[in-house]
Amino acid sequence: MIWHSRRHSVLDTANRLGSNLMQNAKQAVMEVLRQLPDDATLEEIQHRIYLISKTRKGREDTARGRAYLNTEAKQRLDRWLES
């Protein structure tokens, strides 16, 4: 599958575009389309947009204090698994 060979660039793009919270969604999608090769599949395009969306949401949540440190997340998961 072509996606696996492009995974690194997909994550790089998601991180870069996800960190620019001021860029609107249409601009982000246009940037994704410009960067993708001409033979990109619809699934690759969809996946790249999905990653950018989730990266942005995660950064927004972190900025608003709606995130856990790794140690806190592990403690919460351990408590959940014990119940």
Backbone as JSON, one array per atom type, in Angstrom:
{
  "sequence": "MIWHSRRHSVLDTANRLGSNLMQNAKQAVMEVLRQLPDDATLEEIQHRIYLISKTRKGREDTARGRAYLNTEAKQRLDRWLES",
  "N": [[0.84, -1.18, 0.0], [0.59, 2.19, -0.82], [0.31, 4.19, 1.08], [1.74, 3.47, 3.42], [4.42, 3.92, 2.74], [4.41, 6.62, 2.65], [3.88, 7.49, 5.15], [5.51, 8.86, 7.05], [5.79, 11.46, 5.97], [3.13, 12.16, 5.99], [2.52, 12.35, 8.74], [4.3, 14.38, 9.45], [3.23, 16.53, 7.96], [0.68, 16.67, 9.13], [1.35, 17.41, 11.75], [2.59, 19.89, 11.29], [0.57, 21.43, 9.96], [-1.46, 21.08, 11.79], [-0.48, 22.46, 13.95], [-0.78, 25.07, 13.28], [-3.11, 26.82, 14.25], [-4.48, 29.03, 13.47], [-4.9, 28.91, 10.79], [-7.45, 28.41, 8.47], [-9.85, 25.75, 7.86], [-10.3, 25.23, 5.12], [-8.01, 26.34, 3.93], [-6.09, 24.64, 5.02], [-6.78, 22.17, 3.86], [-6.39, 22.77, 1.18], [-3.63, 23.14, 1.19], [-2.8, 20.55, 1.84], [-3.64, 19.19, -0.49], [-2.01, 20.42, -2.38], [0.48, 19.45, -1.61], [0.37, 16.69, -1.91], [1.15, 13.9, -4.06], [0.36, 13.56, -7.57], [-0.78, 11.08, -8.01], [-2.12, 10.38, -5.73], [-4.42, 8.62, -3.67], [-7.99, 8.68, -2.99], [-8.39, 7.72, -0.43], [-5.91, 8.21, 0.79], [-5.88, 11.0, 0.75], [-8.12, 11.56, 2.33], [-7.27, 10.38, 4.74], [-5.05, 11.97, 5.39], [-6.28, 14.46, 5.82], [-7.89, 13.78, 7.98], [-5.91, 13.22, 9.94], [-4.8, 15.78, 10.27], [-7.0, 17.16, 11.27], [-7.43, 15.8, 13.74], [-4.98, 16.3, 14.98], [-5.06, 19.08, 15.25], [-7.29, 19.31, 16.98], [-6.3, 18.01, 19.25], [-4.19, 19.73, 19.95], [-5.64, 22.08, 20.48], [-7.2, 21.19, 22.65], [-5.16, 20.69, 24.51], [-4.13, 23.29, 24.83], [-6.27, 24.42, 26.12], [-6.24, 23.2, 28.51], [-7.32, 20.67, 28.66], [-6.11, 18.11, 28.83], [-4.02, 15.3, 29.68], [-1.05, 14.53, 31.5], [1.4, 12.04, 30.65], [1.86, 10.35, 32.87], [-0.4, 10.85, 34.44], [-2.42, 9.96, 32.71], [-1.76, 7.25, 32.55], [-2.21, 6.46, 35.22], [-4.99, 6.92, 35.4], [-5.89, 5.09, 33.47], [-4.97, 2.69, 34.62], [-6.58, 2.64, 36.95], [-9.09, 2.45, 35.75], [-8.9, -0.02, 34.44], [-8.72, -1.7, 36.63], [-11.23, -1.64, 37.74]],
  "CA": [[0.0, 0.0, 0.0], [1.39, 3.4, -0.96], [0.21, 5.01, 2.29], [2.81, 3.14, 4.37], [5.65, 4.57, 2.32], [4.26, 8.07, 2.81], [3.41, 7.74, 6.51], [6.31, 9.86, 7.73], [5.43, 12.78, 5.46], [1.76, 12.42, 6.44], [2.57, 12.81, 10.13], [4.96, 15.68, 9.43], [2.25, 17.5, 7.48], [-0.37, 16.82, 10.16], [1.9, 18.2, 12.86], [2.82, 21.27, 10.86], [-0.7, 22.1, 9.72], [-2.22, 21.03, 13.03], [0.03, 23.44, 14.9], [-1.2, 26.39, 12.83], [-4.53, 26.87, 14.58], [-5.1, 30.19, 12.85], [-5.21, 28.57, 9.41], [-8.79, 27.83, 8.42], [-9.93, 24.38, 7.36], [-10.16, 25.22, 3.67], [-6.6, 26.57, 3.63], [-5.36, 23.42, 5.39], [-7.07, 21.16, 2.84], [-5.72, 23.19, -0.06], [-2.21, 22.87, 1.39], [-2.65, 19.1, 1.73], [-3.77, 18.83, -1.9], [-0.81, 20.89, -3.09], [1.64, 18.64, -1.24], [0.22, 15.29, -2.3], [1.48, 13.59, -5.46], [-0.8, 13.47, -8.47], [-1.39, 9.75, -7.97], [-2.68, 10.12, -4.39], [-5.77, 8.05, -3.68], [-8.96, 9.36, -2.12], [-8.15, 7.25, 0.94], [-4.75, 8.94, 1.3], [-6.31, 12.38, 0.98], [-9.01, 11.52, 3.49], [-6.47, 10.08, 5.92], [-4.24, 13.14, 5.71], [-7.17, 15.47, 6.39], [-8.27, 13.25, 9.3], [-4.79, 13.44, 10.86], [-4.69, 17.2, 10.56], [-8.13, 17.49, 12.13], [-7.2, 15.27, 15.08], [-3.83, 17.01, 15.54], [-5.56, 20.4, 15.67], [-8.14, 19.15, 18.15], [-5.43, 17.71, 20.38], [-3.48, 20.96, 20.35], [-6.63, 22.97, 21.09], [-7.52, 20.63, 23.97], [-4.0, 20.93, 25.38], [-4.08, 24.72, 25.11], [-7.39, 24.75, 27.03], [-6.08, 22.44, 29.75], [-8.1, 19.44, 28.6], [-5.19, 17.02, 28.48], [-3.36, 14.67, 30.82], [0.33, 14.09, 31.35], [1.47, 10.58, 30.47], [1.72, 9.68, 34.16], [-1.81, 10.96, 34.83], [-3.2, 9.09, 31.84], [-1.5, 5.87, 32.97], [-2.93, 6.24, 36.48], [-6.41, 6.82, 35.09], [-6.09, 3.83, 32.76], [-4.82, 1.61, 35.61], [-7.8, 2.62, 37.79], [-10.2, 1.98, 34.92], [-8.71, -1.45, 34.2], [-8.94, -2.42, 37.89], [-12.66, -1.67, 38.09]],
  "C": [[0.89, 1.25, 0.0], [1.4, 4.2, 0.33], [1.35, 4.74, 3.25], [4.11, 3.83, 4.0], [5.6, 6.08, 2.51], [3.91, 8.45, 4.24], [4.19, 8.85, 7.18], [5.93, 11.26, 7.26], [4.0, 13.14, 5.87], [1.77, 12.98, 7.85], [3.26, 14.16, 10.23], [3.98, 16.78, 9.02], [1.17, 17.74, 8.53], [0.13, 17.66, 11.32], [2.07, 19.65, 12.48], [1.51, 22.02, 10.68], [-1.56, 22.11, 10.98], [-1.76, 22.07, 14.02], [-0.37, 24.86, 14.51], [-2.71, 26.51, 13.03], [-5.24, 28.04, 13.92], [-5.48, 29.92, 11.39], [-6.6, 27.94, 9.37], [-8.77, 26.47, 7.74], [-9.72, 24.32, 5.85], [-8.7, 25.43, 3.26], [-5.78, 25.31, 3.91], [-5.56, 22.33, 4.33], [-6.38, 21.51, 1.53], [-4.22, 22.92, 0.03], [-1.93, 21.37, 1.26], [-2.69, 18.69, 0.26], [-2.57, 19.27, -2.71], [0.39, 19.97, -2.82], [1.56, 17.19, -1.72], [0.63, 15.08, -3.75], [0.21, 13.44, -6.29], [-1.5, 12.12, -8.41], [-1.96, 9.39, -6.59], [-4.11, 9.59, -4.51], [-6.7, 8.88, -2.79], [-8.75, 8.97, -0.66], [-6.97, 7.98, 1.56], [-5.11, 10.39, 1.62], [-7.18, 12.46, 2.23], [-8.22, 11.29, 4.78], [-5.64, 11.29, 6.34], [-5.1, 14.23, 6.35], [-7.62, 15.05, 7.79], [-7.16, 13.51, 10.32], [-4.64, 14.9, 11.24], [-5.8, 17.63, 11.51], [-7.89, 17.04, 13.57], [-6.01, 15.96, 15.75], [-4.26, 18.38, 16.04], [-6.4, 20.29, 16.94], [-7.3, 18.87, 19.39], [-4.68, 18.93, 20.87], [-4.43, 21.96, 21.0], [-6.98, 22.49, 22.5], [-6.39, 20.89, 24.95], [-3.93, 22.39, 25.78], [-5.17, 25.15, 26.1], [-7.33, 23.95, 28.32], [-6.88, 21.16, 29.8], [-7.24, 18.27, 28.15], [-4.56, 16.49, 29.76], [-1.89, 14.42, 30.48], [0.33, 12.58, 31.19], [1.26, 9.85, 31.79], [0.27, 9.72, 34.65], [-2.68, 10.02, 34.0], [-3.0, 7.63, 32.23], [-2.23, 5.55, 34.27], [-4.42, 6.08, 36.24], [-6.73, 5.5, 34.4], [-5.98, 2.66, 33.74], [-6.06, 1.5, 36.49], [-8.98, 2.07, 37.01], [-10.11, 0.47, 34.69], [-8.96, -2.29, 35.46], [-10.43, -2.55, 38.22], [-13.45, -2.64, 37.25]]
}
